[in-house]
Amino acid sequence: MGIMAGAGLRSADARIPPHNWDKYDFGPCPPITDRLNQGPFSAYGADATAPGAEVIMVTTPSKLVVPNYGMGLVTYICDEAGPPRVMNESLFDSIESLVKFPLGNKLYLRVDWRDIQQKQGSLDFPDHWKITFELARKYNKRVGIRIQLMSPDIEGHSVPGFLKDKIPFAELGRTNEIGLPGKTHYAPRYDHPAFMSAFKELDNLLSEAYNGSDLIEFVDTYLYGFWGEGHSWPFSGNPFPDYYTAEKTSIGLFEHQAKNWDKTPLLTNTQPDYSNVGNSEVLDRTIRTHNWLRTDTIFIENEQIEALSNRPPWIGALVENGISDGTPDSLRIFEGISRSENIIYHAKDVSPNYFSLWNWHQISAESLKRYYLQFPDALDNLSVSIGYRIRPSWIWHYVKDGYPQIILGLVNDGISGVPGALRVYLKNDQGMTLSGGSLDPGFPLPGKVRQVELPLPRETDWRGLKLFAELEVKSIRYPVKWACRELLNGDGSLSLRTNLK
């Protein structure tokens, strides 16, 4: 082991300060093409922009889970303690039971670097990784992933064997507050040339395989510290010689990933800069590159709540928090409310796109079921409100200069903005697009109506036209199913018809 002789941890002598996110200038929103006219629209008077417009159809909120891209409950298949280990059950069967858990419409894998790469130049995925992707395709569920460069929960190092003897490590110490009891924790020198070279190869190989994949939902950024979250709490300081080196290294780790993952969202942890490694700068760059956020618990620092609550509306966010496995000791009930119910409702308070279905270090489908059967209300409530839930609440029609026009009054019944740009189209029975384009990124916002106009060719009959929606994220477009109670077509579109009586 290449332990750095006499290496101590130094406190930073400079830092990028945190800031309030509300009204902060993070730069422009994601670029869009063919922006639709979004008003204002008026029906009366000489200056009317939609003369004589009448409501021809309305929709009402769906009461069901809507499994669109960019939102949902996320079933954890493995965490830092590994995949499920259920007595008298094969690994495949244990993972399939998790994949089939009905509340979860996304899946998640967190593995150590050494688990997926044993030699330079290639990746070698473990069985639980392969099984998860096989079952994800079978059950039509996307996967989120994270690669840990450093973990307190395993024996030895997270880096692969071919690298650990080429790089120095700084001793952090021992603690019972985190990780394996009695373990002496070491931090690799991320700024060492051999580490950075191997890290870049890892990210290159992984992104070549999965960037833009139809099975990948998102990728957590893998950064400095425990679990890649940008800290080595509870140890003070960091292994870098000075703050400048620490921040430069963190920026380098992020920028390499941001360049490689140009089709798939990266989620950066909102960890305050406890270890003085430049987290505020990395978070700022995350937003400016139109990547997303995550947090590793909901009962934590004010700073994380501020960031999640006041992020730009086009930025997605995941709240990760372990929940009870349904056993009496884990329920922790006070005044009739379990701790997990408290967690779930507080997660909802910061308007996330995703929430974890995760029994911390005790992963199994049976554990999730045991808790859910006792306390279903909070999870049921979250499952039908999380993320964005879009419907055309009002649909108007008018004719101007011989050209029919459709105006949509789009409503978001979810708790978050749209994590990208919503696109809408009108098509005929032959599948020909007659009109379509993009809304401004993030819209419609929860609790607000966003109106858009779709002009049709002359003398087009609007009856029977199909209204489609898509979400555009990093130039990739994903189909969106309308979140309304009215009958939809098999492809998620809505056929226009008069339904006001």
C-alpha positions in Angstrom: 0.0 0.0 0.0 1.4 3.4 -1.0 0.7 5.2 2.2 2.2 8.7 2.2 4.8 8.8 5.0 4.1 11.4 7.6 1.2 12.9 5.6 -1.0 15.1 7.7 -4.3 16.7 7.0 -4.2 20.5 6.5 -7.0 22.9 6.9 -7.8 25.1 4.0 -6.5 28.7 4.0 -9.1 29.9 1.5 -12.5 28.8 0.4 -15.4 29.5 -2.0 -18.2 30.6 0.2 -21.8 29.2 0.0 -24.6 31.5 -1.0 -28.4 31.7 -1.1 -29.8 30.1 -4.2 -32.9 32.1 -4.5 -32.6 34.6 -7.4 -28.9 33.7 -7.8 -27.6 34.0 -11.3 -26.6 30.6 -12.5 -26.5 31.6 -16.1 -28.8 30.8 -18.9 -31.3 27.9 -19.0 -30.7 25.0 -21.4 -31.0 26.0 -25.0 -34.1 25.0 -26.9 -35.2 25.0 -30.6 -38.6 26.0 -32.2 -39.9 27.8 -29.1 -43.7 28.0 -29.1 -45.6 31.2 -28.6 -46.4 31.3 -24.9 -48.7 34.3 -24.9 -50.2 36.5 -23.7 -53.5 35.5 -25.4 -56.6 37.5 -25.5 -60.0 36.7 -27.0 -61.7 40.1 -27.3 -61.2 43.5 -28.7 -59.4 45.0 -31.7 -56.1 43.8 -30.4 -57.2 40.2 -29.6 -54.4 37.7 -30.2 -56.7 34.7 -30.0 -60.0 36.2 -31.3 -63.1 34.1 -30.4 -61.1 31.4 -28.6 -63.3 28.8 -27.0 -62.6 25.9 -24.7 -63.1 22.7 -26.6 -61.7 20.2 -24.1 -60.5 19.9 -20.5 -58.6 17.4 -18.4 -58.4 16.5 -14.7 -55.5 15.2 -12.6 -54.6 11.6 -12.7 -54.7 9.6 -9.4 -52.1 7.1 -10.7 -48.3 6.8 -10.8 -47.0 8.3 -14.0 -43.6 6.6 -14.8 -42.0 9.3 -17.0 -38.3 9.9 -17.4 -36.9 12.4 -14.9 -39.0 11.4 -11.9 -40.1 8.6 -9.7 -39.4 6.4 -6.7 -36.0 4.6 -7.0 -35.5 1.1 -5.7 -32.0 0.5 -4.5 -30.5 -2.8 -5.7 -27.2 -2.3 -3.9 -25.4 0.2 -1.8 -22.0 0.5 -0.2 -22.6 -2.7 1.7 -23.4 -4.6 -1.5 -26.4 -6.3 -3.1 -29.2 -8.2 -1.3 -28.3 -11.3 0.6 -31.4 -13.2 1.4 -31.1 -16.7 3.0 -32.1 -19.6 0.7 -32.6 -17.3 -2.3 -30.4 -16.8 -5.3 -28.9 -13.4 -6.1 -31.0 -13.3 -9.3 -34.3 -14.0 -7.5 -33.5 -11.4 -4.8 -32.8 -8.7 -7.3 -35.8 -9.6 -9.4 -38.0 -9.2 -6.3 -36.6 -5.7 -5.8 -37.0 -4.8 -9.5 -40.7 -6.0 -9.4 -41.5 -4.0 -6.2 -44.4 -2.0 -7.6 -43.8 1.4 -6.1 -40.3 1.7 -7.6 -40.1 2.7 -11.3 -36.4 3.3 -11.3 -33.4 1.2 -10.1 -30.1 2.2 -8.5 -26.6 0.7 -8.2 -23.8 2.0 -6.0 -20.5 0.1 -6.3 -16.9 0.6 -5.6 -14.4 1.3 -8.3 -12.6 -2.0 -7.6 -15.9 -3.8 -8.2 -16.1 -2.9 -11.9 -12.5 -2.6 -12.9 -9.7 -5.1 -12.1 -7.3 -4.2 -14.9 -6.4 -1.2 -16.9 -8.1 -0.7 -20.3 -11.4 -2.6 -19.6 -14.3 -2.9 -17.2 -15.5 -6.1 -15.6 -18.9 -5.7 -14.0 -20.0 -7.9 -11.0 -23.0 -10.2 -11.2 -25.4 -7.9 -9.5 -24.7 -5.2 -12.0 -25.3 -7.5 -15.0 -28.5 -9.0 -13.5 -29.9 -5.5 -12.7 -29.4 -4.3 -16.3 -30.9 -7.5 -17.7 -33.9 -7.1 -15.5 -34.2 -3.4 -16.1 -34.7 -4.1 -19.8 -37.2 -6.9 -19.1 -39.3 -4.8 -16.7 -38.8 -1.5 -18.6 -37.1 0.4 -15.7 -34.1 2.7 -16.0 -31.1 2.6 -13.8 -29.1 5.2 -11.9 -25.5 4.5 -11.0 -22.6 5.7 -8.9 -19.0 4.6 -8.7 -17.3 5.1 -5.3 -13.7 6.1 -5.4 -13.5 5.9 -1.6 -15.7 4.2 1.0 -15.6 3.9 4.8 -17.8 0.8 4.7 -15.5 -1.8 3.1 -12.2 -3.4 4.1 -9.3 -1.9 2.2 -9.6 0.7 -0.5 -12.2 1.4 -3.2 -9.5 1.9 -5.8 -8.6 -1.2 -7.9 -5.5 -3.3 -7.0 -3.6 -2.2 -10.1 -3.7 1.4 -8.8 -3.3 1.3 -5.0 0.5 0.6 -5.1 1.0 3.5 -7.5 -0.5 6.3 -5.5 0.0 7.8 -2.0 -2.6 7.7 0.7 -3.2 10.0 3.7 -4.2 8.5 7.0 -7.5 10.1 8.2 -7.8 8.1 11.5 -10.3 5.9 13.2 -13.9 6.7 14.3 -17.0 4.9 15.4 -19.2 7.5 13.8 -19.0 6.3 10.3 -18.1 3.1 8.4 -16.7 -0.2 9.7 -15.9 -0.2 13.4 -12.2 -0.2 14.1 -11.2 0.6 10.5 -8.3 3.0 10.0 -9.5 5.2 7.1 -7.2 6.5 4.3 -7.8 9.0 1.6 -6.0 8.6 -1.7 -4.2 11.6 -3.1 -6.7 12.4 -5.9 -4.3 14.9 -7.3 -1.6 12.4 -7.9 -1.0 11.9 -11.7 -1.5 8.1 -11.5 -4.8 8.5 -9.8 -6.1 11.2 -12.2 -5.0 9.1 -15.2 -6.7 6.0 -14.0 -9.8 8.0 -13.0 -10.1 9.5 -16.5 -9.7 6.0 -18.1 -12.5 4.7 -15.8 -14.9 7.5 -16.7 -14.0 7.2 -20.4 -14.8 3.5 -20.4 -18.0 3.9 -18.4 -19.3 6.8 -20.4 -18.5 5.0 -23.7 -20.7 2.2 -22.5 -23.6 4.1 -21.0 -23.7 7.8 -22.0 -27.1 8.3 -23.6 -28.0 4.6 -23.0 -31.8 3.9 -23.1 -31.3 2.0 -19.8 -29.6 4.8 -17.8 -31.7 7.4 -15.9 -28.8 9.4 -14.3 -25.2 9.1 -13.0 -24.1 10.4 -9.7 -20.9 12.4 -9.9 -18.0 10.6 -8.2 -16.0 13.1 -6.4 -13.6 13.4 -3.4 -14.3 11.6 -0.1 -16.6 9.1 1.4 -19.0 7.6 -1.1 -17.9 10.3 -3.6 -20.0 13.0 -1.8 -17.3 15.7 -1.4 -16.4 15.1 2.3 -14.5 12.9 4.7 -16.6 13.7 7.8 -16.0 13.4 10.7 -12.3 13.9 10.0 -11.2 17.5 9.7 -9.1 18.9 6.9 -8.2 17.0 3.7 -5.2 15.2 2.2 -4.3 18.0 -0.2 -1.3 20.3 0.4 -3.5 23.4 0.1 -7.0 24.6 -0.7 -6.0 25.6 -4.3 -4.9 22.1 -5.1 -8.1 20.6 -3.4 -10.4 22.8 -5.4 -8.5 22.4 -8.6 -8.7 18.6 -8.2 -12.4 18.6 -7.5 -13.1 20.8 -10.5 -11.0 18.5 -12.6 -12.9 15.4 -11.5 -16.2 17.1 -12.2 -15.3 18.7 -15.5 -14.0 15.4 -16.9 -17.4 13.8 -16.1 -19.4 16.7 -17.4 -17.6 16.5 -20.7 -18.0 12.7 -21.0 -21.7 12.5 -19.9 -23.1 15.0 -22.4 -26.3 13.0 -23.0 -27.0 11.7 -19.5 -27.7 13.9 -16.4 -25.1 14.0 -13.6 -26.3 14.4 -10.0 -23.9 16.2 -7.7 -24.4 15.9 -3.9 -25.3 19.2 -2.2 -22.8 18.5 0.6 -21.6 21.6 2.3 -17.8 22.1 2.1 -17.0 20.5 5.4 -13.7 19.2 4.1 -12.7 22.4 2.2 -12.3 20.8 -1.2 -14.3 23.3 -3.3 -17.9 21.9 -3.2 -19.5 25.3 -3.7 -17.6 25.8 -7.0 -18.5 22.2 -8.2 -22.2 22.8 -7.4 -22.1 26.0 -9.3 -20.6 24.3 -12.3 -23.2 21.5 -12.0 -26.1 24.0 -12.4 -24.3 25.9 -15.2 -23.8 22.7 -17.2 -27.5 21.9 -16.7 -26.8 18.9 -14.6 -28.8 17.9 -11.5 -28.6 17.6 -7.7 -28.9 15.0 -5.0 -28.8 14.9 -1.2 -27.9 12.0 1.0 -30.4 12.7 3.8 -33.3 15.1 4.4 -32.6 15.8 8.1 -29.4 17.7 7.6 -27.8 21.1 7.1 -29.8 24.2 6.3 -27.5 24.7 3.3 -28.6 21.6 1.5 -32.3 22.5 2.1 -31.6 25.9 0.6 -30.0 24.5 -2.5 -32.7 21.9 -3.2 -35.6 24.2 -2.5 -34.4 27.1 -4.6 -32.7 25.3 -7.5 -33.6 26.5 -11.0 -36.9 24.9 -12.1 -35.2 23.0 -15.0 -32.8 21.2 -12.6 -33.8 17.7 -11.3 -33.1 16.6 -7.8 -33.0 13.3 -5.9 -33.5 12.8 -2.1 -31.7 9.8 -0.8 -32.7 8.6 2.7 -32.9 5.1 4.2 -36.3 4.1 5.5 -37.5 1.5 8.1 -37.4 -2.2 7.2 -40.7 -2.6 9.1 -39.2 -4.2 12.2 -40.3 -2.7 15.6 -37.0 -1.3 16.5 -36.5 0.5 13.1 -40.0 2.2 13.1 -39.1 4.8 15.8 -42.7 6.0 16.3 -43.3 9.2 18.1 -46.9 10.6 18.6 -48.2 8.1 16.1 -45.7 9.1 13.3 -42.9 6.8 12.2 -39.5 8.3 11.5 -39.8 7.1 7.9 -43.1 8.9 7.4 -41.4 12.0 8.7 -38.5 11.5 6.2 -40.9 11.0 3.3 -43.0 14.1 4.0 -39.9 16.2 4.6 -38.4 15.0 1.3 -41.6 16.2 -0.4 -41.1 19.6 1.1 -38.0 20.3 -1.1 -39.8 19.3 -4.4 -37.7 16.4 -5.5 -37.9 14.5 -8.8 -36.8 11.3 -7.1 -36.9 9.6 -3.7 -35.0 6.4 -2.6 -36.7 3.2 -1.7 -33.7 2.1 0.4 -33.2 -0.1 3.5 -29.7 1.2 4.4 -27.2 -1.8 4.4 -30.2 -4.2 4.7 -31.5 -4.2 1.2 -34.3 -6.7 0.3 -37.7 -6.6 -1.2 -39.2 -8.2 1.9 -37.9 -5.3 4.0 -39.6 -2.7 1.7 -42.8 -4.7 1.7 -42.8 -5.1 5.5 -42.6 -1.4 6.1 -45.0 -0.4 3.3 -47.7 -2.8 4.4 -47.7 -1.2 7.8 -47.4 2.5 6.7 -48.5 2.9 3.1 -49.9 6.4 3.2 -46.8 8.5 2.9 -45.2 6.5 0.1 -48.5 6.3 -1.8 -48.9 10.1 -1.5 -45.3 10.7 -2.7 -45.6 8.2 -5.6 -48.5 10.2 -7.1 -47.0 13.7 -6.5 -43.3 13.4 -7.0 -41.6 15.1 -9.9 -43.6 16.8 -12.7 -47.1 15.6 -13.7 -48.2 17.5 -16.8 -51.6 17.7 -18.4 -53.4 20.1 -20.8 -56.0 21.4 -18.3 -57.7 23.7 -20.9 -57.6 23.3 -24.6 -58.9 26.3 -26.7 -59.6 26.5 -30.4 -60.0 29.5 -32.7 -59.4 30.4 -36.3 -57.4 33.4 -37.5 -57.0 34.3 -41.2 -58.3 30.9 -42.2 -55.8 29.0 -40.0 -57.0 26.9 -37.1 -55.1 27.5 -33.8 -55.0 25.4 -30.7 -54.0 26.9 -27.3 -53.0 24.6 -24.4 -53.3 25.7 -20.8 -50.7 23.3 -19.4 -50.7 22.5 -15.7 -48.2 20.7 -13.5 -49.8 18.7 -10.7 -46.5 17.5 -9.4 -44.1 19.0 -6.9 -41.2 19.9 -9.1 -40.5 21.8 -12.3 -39.9 20.0 -15.5 -36.2 18.9 -15.4 -35.4 20.1 -18.9 -37.7 21.4 -21.6 -41.2 20.1 -22.4 -42.1 19.7 -26.0 -45.7 19.3 -27.4 -47.0 18.1 -30.8 -50.2 17.6 -32.6 -50.3 14.7 -35.0 -52.9 13.2 -37.3 -53.9 9.6 -37.6 -51.2 8.9 -40.1 -48.6 10.1 -37.6 -47.7 13.3 -39.4 -46.7 16.2 -37.2 -48.9 19.1 -38.0 -47.6 21.5 -35.3 -45.2 21.4 -32.4 -42.3 22.9 -30.5 -40.8 23.6 -27.1 -41.8 25.4 -23.9 -39.3 27.4 -21.9 -37.2 25.0 -19.8 -38.7 24.1 -16.4 -42.3 25.0 -17.3 -45.1 24.6 -16.5 -44.3 25.2 -12.8 -46.3 23.6 -10.0 -49.3 25.7 -9.2 -49.1 27.8 -12.4 -50.6 27.6 -15.9 -48.4 27.8 -18.9 -50.2 28.6 -22.2 -48.8 27.7 -25.6 -50.1 28.0 -29.1 -50.0 25.3 -31.8 -50.9 26.7 -35.3 -52.5 24.2 -37.7 -52.5 24.1 -41.5 -55.5 25.8 -43.2 -58.8 24.0 -42.9 -57.5 21.3 -40.5 -60.2 19.7 -38.4 -58.9 19.5 -34.8 -61.2 16.7 -33.8 -59.3 13.4 -33.4 -55.8 15.0 -33.6 -53.4 13.4 -31.1 -51.5 15.5 -28.6 -48.1 14.2 -27.7 -45.5 15.4 -25.2 -41.7 14.9 -24.9 -39.1 15.9 -22.4 -35.8 17.2 -23.8 -32.7 16.8 -21.5 -29.2 17.3 -22.9 -30.5 17.1 -26.5 -32.1 13.6 -25.8 -35.9 13.5 -26.1 -38.0 11.1 -24.0 -41.7 10.4 -24.4 -44.0 11.9 -21.7 -47.3 10.3 -20.8 -50.0 12.9 -19.8 -50.9 12.9 -16.1 -54.7 13.1 -16.6 -57.7 10.9 -15.7 -59.1 11.2 -19.2 -58.6 8.2 -21.5 -55.2 8.2 -23.2 -54.0 6.3 -26.3 -51.6 3.4 -25.9 -48.7 5.6 -26.8 -49.5 8.1 -24.0 -51.0 10.7 -26.3 -54.4 12.4 -25.8 -57.0 12.4 -28.7 -58.7 15.8 -28.9 -62.5 15.6 -28.5 -65.2 17.7 -26.9 -65.8 16.5 -23.4 -67.7 19.5 -21.8 -71.4 18.7 -21.5 
